[in-house]
Amino acid sequence: MNLGDGIRKILNKRYSPNALVEARFKKLDLVFKTDDTGLPILLFLGKKDEHGRISGDRYVRRLKKSEDGILLKDHWDHKGKATQTK
């Protein structure tokens, strides 16, 4: 499953550092963790059950920066099916 433009728009924003953020896009539930700069780096995408767990897909963000901090590469890797627990 590829991440669409609408989901990427949500994921390209900055959030609180080292936080767990819940969001919704159309009929999908999103839960993502942010790094120390506030960028989402781990994403669970799917449907939330009655216990708050996401059943769906898991993605990991790969960020490559130069020595002076310039962002060189930014992409999301699909890591397969996952169930996220709180």
Secondary structure, DSSP 8 states (H G I E B T S, - for coil): ----HHHHHHHTS---TT-EEEEEETTEEEEEEE-TTS-EEEEEEEEE-TTS-EEEEEEEEEEEE-TTS-EEEEEEEEEEEEEE--
